[in-house]
């Protein structure tokens, strides 16, 4: 599977599984009802997808104006840190409000979610590529 179809299957399957797993994690860590944890996970997913789109538009516009082209390790690190910082800024107050916890607890929950998503994204990508094969860009 290649192209647009691959991207759609990837995003939809990634997010559905992520919402199910993240809502379970939030429920366990925050002792919230299943529906509250599920709503928090679903809203967080929507925010993360929208932020990803907006952030990458802004980053690429900034990147296009730079004299030095390419993506060094430093530029990639700045990109990742900037994305996560923006997401944390949006999600911590959301977690506090929906889950009814303090900002500190919301921040700690968000930190746990970041660790979860690092592991989840790695494992999901590994499984996705094994099930659907590598994209053309990665084939030799």
RAVEN-V227545 format. One record per residue. N is the residue number from 1. BURIAL is # if it has 24 or more other ideal C-beta (glycine too) atoms within 12 Angstrom, else .. Layout:
# RAVEN-V227545
N & BURIAL
N & BURIAL
This chain:
# RAVEN-V227545
1 & .
2 & .
3 & .
4 & .
5 & .
6 & .
7 & .
8 & .
9 & .
10 & #
11 & .
12 & .
13 & .
14 & #
15 & #
16 & .
17 & #
18 & #
19 & #
20 & .
21 & #
22 & #
23 & #
24 & .
25 & #
26 & #
27 & .
28 & .
29 & #
30 & #
31 & .
32 & #
33 & .
34 & .
35 & .
36 & .
37 & #
38 & #
39 & #
40 & #
41 & #
42 & #
43 & #
44 & #
45 & #
46 & .
47 & #
48 & #
49 & .
50 & .
51 & #
52 & #
53 & .
54 & .
55 & #
56 & .
57 & .
58 & .
59 & #
60 & .
61 & .
62 & .
63 & .
64 & .
65 & .
66 & .
67 & .
68 & .
69 & .
70 & .
71 & .
72 & .
73 & .
74 & .
75 & .
76 & .
77 & .
78 & .
79 & .
80 & .
81 & .
82 & .
83 & #
84 & #
85 & .
86 & .
87 & #
88 & #
89 & .
90 & #
91 & #
92 & #
93 & .
94 & #
95 & #
96 & .
97 & .
98 & #
99 & #
100 & .
101 & #
102 & .
103 & .
104 & .
105 & .
106 & #
107 & .
108 & .
109 & #
110 & #
111 & .
112 & .
113 & #
114 & #
115 & .
116 & #
117 & #
118 & .
119 & .
120 & #
121 & #
122 & .
123 & .
124 & #
125 & .
126 & .
127 & .
128 & #
129 & .
130 & .
131 & .
132 & .
133 & .
134 & .
135 & .
136 & .
137 & .
138 & .
139 & .
140 & .
